[in-house]
Amino acid sequence: MVLAQAGEERPGGHRVKIHLEFGDDEPELAMRAIHGSAAFSALWDMDATLRHFLKHGDERFKTAQDLAAYLRGEILDVLAKVEE
């Protein structure tokens, strides 16, 4: 049995705890559950990067292809965590 636990500090000092149980044949699902917050955070960061690029431009990215390559790297970083 694979166990996944996560905790998050909430406003007011409250903690939210989650306890999930996975079968021995479901390690990928457990890893997705454990790293889900990292994936969600990465999505927020990528959205902010895209929004800024579209609204103001961004000196880090000379072309849309440069931006796409950066975003793909961010996605691959998150996916690599799930594969650990």
Order of alpha helices (4+ residues) and beta strands (2+ residues): beta-beta-alpha-alpha-alpha
